[in-house]
Amino acid sequence: MTARDAGLAAGLAAALALLAGCEMKDQPKLEPLEASAFFRDGRASRNLPPGTVPRGTLPPEREGEGSPWPWTKGFLRRGRERYDVFCAPCHDRAGTGRGMAVQRGFQAPPSLHEPSMRALSDAAIEAAVANGAGTMAPMRGQVPERDRWAVVGYVRALQRSRRASLDEVPEAERRRLLEAPR
């Protein structure tokens, strides 16, 4: 080893020794609920600004509620359009969890018709679309809130379509269905 190499090795060793003593966790900072002379009230923790909503939750007045928009035919039609674009690649158009992405190797999502999926609240479905769930990516950035609720309405229509009886169909529609050529 040359004198130059020895000098470089010694310099590198000194630099590593200095860096080893530098830990980010030991930097000066205030922990939650720790006292602080900086603020007049003496607390380091600050209250959230009014109206702040933690990510993935609804405001208290909407928690546990359904859609803030009426589920009209047009609204559900929009939900189907958005579902076909954003959800069907994995969930498929019928909601069974066998979409094209799954057929190409992605992990299969649960069928939307399983009892556990039907038991979810409307708000929980909207939150799953917004924030993702399991291996599902969050869609908040791609799907506006109104469209997320339209998707929830369409998912409910899909779920109902599998479990509805003919007696639940309005009379005029029932006649049309029964008279339609097969």
C-alpha positions in Angstrom: 0.0 0.0 0.0 1.4 3.4 -1.0 1.6 6.4 1.3 -1.2 8.0 -0.7 -3.5 4.9 -0.3 -2.7 4.8 3.4 -3.7 8.5 3.7 -6.9 8.0 1.8 -7.8 5.0 4.0 -7.1 7.0 7.1 -9.2 9.9 5.9 -12.0 7.5 4.9 -11.9 5.8 8.4 -12.0 9.2 10.1 -15.0 10.3 8.0 -16.9 7.1 8.8 -16.1 7.5 12.5 -17.6 11.0 12.4 -20.7 9.8 10.5 -21.3 6.9 12.8 -21.8 9.3 15.6 -24.4 11.3 13.6 -27.9 9.8 14.1 -31.0 11.5 12.8 -33.0 10.3 15.8 -30.8 12.3 18.2 -31.3 15.6 16.5 -32.9 18.4 18.5 -36.7 18.2 18.1 -39.8 18.4 20.3 -41.7 15.2 20.9 -45.5 15.1 21.0 -46.9 16.6 24.2 -43.4 17.9 25.3 -43.2 21.3 26.9 -41.9 24.2 24.7 -40.9 27.7 25.6 -41.5 28.8 22.0 -45.3 28.9 22.2 -47.1 31.1 24.8 -49.2 28.1 26.1 -46.0 26.1 26.8 -47.0 23.2 24.6 -45.0 21.8 21.7 -48.1 20.1 20.2 -50.5 22.3 18.3 -54.3 21.9 17.9 -55.4 21.1 14.4 -56.9 24.0 12.5 -60.7 24.1 12.5 -62.3 21.9 9.8 -59.2 19.7 9.4 -60.2 16.2 8.3 -57.7 13.4 8.8 -57.0 11.6 5.6 -59.3 8.7 4.9 -62.1 9.9 7.2 -65.3 11.8 6.7 -66.2 14.9 8.6 -68.1 14.0 11.9 -71.4 15.2 10.5 -71.0 12.7 7.5 -69.4 9.8 9.3 -71.3 6.6 8.7 -73.7 8.3 6.2 -74.3 7.4 2.7 -73.8 9.4 -0.4 -74.2 13.2 -0.1 -75.7 13.1 -3.6 -79.0 11.5 -4.6 -78.6 8.2 -6.5 -80.5 9.1 -9.6 -80.3 7.2 -12.9 -77.8 9.7 -14.3 -75.7 9.5 -11.2 -75.6 5.7 -11.3 -74.8 5.9 -15.0 -71.8 8.1 -14.2 -70.9 5.6 -11.5 -70.9 2.8 -14.0 -68.7 4.8 -16.4 -66.2 5.5 -13.7 -66.4 1.9 -12.4 -65.7 0.5 -15.9 -62.6 2.8 -16.2 -61.1 2.5 -12.7 -62.5 -0.6 -11.1 -63.3 -3.2 -13.8 -59.7 -3.8 -14.8 -59.4 -5.7 -11.4 -62.9 -6.3 -10.2 -64.4 -7.0 -13.7 -67.6 -5.5 -15.0 -69.7 -7.8 -12.9 -67.8 -7.2 -9.6 -66.5 -10.8 -9.3 -62.8 -9.9 -8.9 -61.7 -11.6 -12.2 -60.8 -8.6 -14.3 -58.2 -8.4 -17.0 -55.5 -7.3 -14.7 -56.1 -10.4 -12.5 -56.0 -12.5 -15.7 -52.6 -11.0 -16.4 -51.2 -11.9 -12.9 -52.3 -9.2 -10.5 -53.6 -10.4 -7.2 -57.4 -11.0 -7.3 -59.5 -8.6 -5.2 -62.5 -10.0 -3.3 -65.7 -10.4 -5.1 -68.0 -7.4 -4.4 -70.8 -9.9 -3.9 -69.2 -11.6 -0.8 -71.1 -11.0 2.4 -68.1 -9.1 3.9 -68.1 -6.7 1.0 -71.9 -6.2 1.0 -71.7 -5.5 4.8 -69.3 -2.5 4.3 -70.9 0.9 4.8 -71.2 3.3 1.9 -68.6 5.5 3.6 -66.2 2.5 3.9 -66.5 1.8 0.2 -65.9 5.4 -0.7 -62.8 5.5 1.6 -61.5 2.4 -0.1 -61.8 4.0 -3.5 -60.2 7.2 -2.2 -57.4 5.7 -0.1 -56.9 2.2 -1.5 -57.4 -1.0 0.4 -55.2 -4.2 0.4 -53.3 -4.1 -2.8 -55.7 -1.6 -4.4 -54.1 1.8 -5.2 -55.6 5.0 -3.9 -57.8 6.7 -6.5 -58.3 10.0 -4.7 -56.1 11.9 -7.2 -57.8 10.3 -10.3 -61.4 10.1 -9.2 -63.1 13.2 -7.7 -65.3 12.8 -4.6 -68.6 13.0 -6.5 -67.5 10.3 -8.9 -66.3 8.1 -6.0 -69.8 8.3 -4.5 -71.3 7.5 -8.0 -69.1 4.4 -8.0 -70.4 3.5 -4.6 -73.9 3.8 -5.9 -73.1 1.6 -8.9 -71.4 -1.0 -6.7 -74.5 -1.1 -4.6 -76.6 -1.6 -7.8 -74.2 -4.5 -8.8 -74.6 -6.1 -5.4 -78.4 -5.7 -5.5 -78.5 -7.2 -9.0 -77.2 -10.5 -7.8 -79.7 -10.8 -4.9 -82.9 -9.1 -6.1 -86.0 -11.1 -6.8 -88.4 -10.5 -9.7 -91.0 -9.2 -7.1 -88.7 -6.3 -6.3 -88.7 -5.1 -9.9 -91.3 -2.4 -10.7 -94.3 -3.8 -12.5 -93.7 -1.9 -15.8 -90.1 -3.1 -15.9 -91.1 -6.6 -14.9 -93.5 -6.8 -17.9 -90.8 -5.5 -20.2 -88.3 -8.1 -19.0 -90.7 -11.0 -19.2 -91.8 -10.0 -22.7 -88.3 -9.5 -24.1 -87.1 -12.0 -26.6 -84.6 -14.5 -25.3 
